[in-house]
């Protein structure tokens, strides 16, 4: 059975949203400021890292690490110039 889980964080003035769709094949979709900037699939609840860029001047490379399971999915925002991962809060739709 497929379920969608949503996560969000505001980072450096930009909105980063992630949808993790669980089921037989996990799908991770990343939106930055409402535009799709990353997409990945994985199997067997394995973590997946999706590279993205934040639209700053110059662009800031970052990535989202999504862990589909077991249990509830989790997401972290990893900015290359910031040493600490940022936990993305779950969102209800």
Buried (B, 14 or more C-beta within 10 A) or exposed (E): EEEEBBBBBEBEEBEBBBBBBBEEEBBBBBBBEEEEBBEBEBEEEEBBBBBBBBEEEEEBEBBBBBBBBEEEBBBBBBBEEEEEEBEBEBEEE
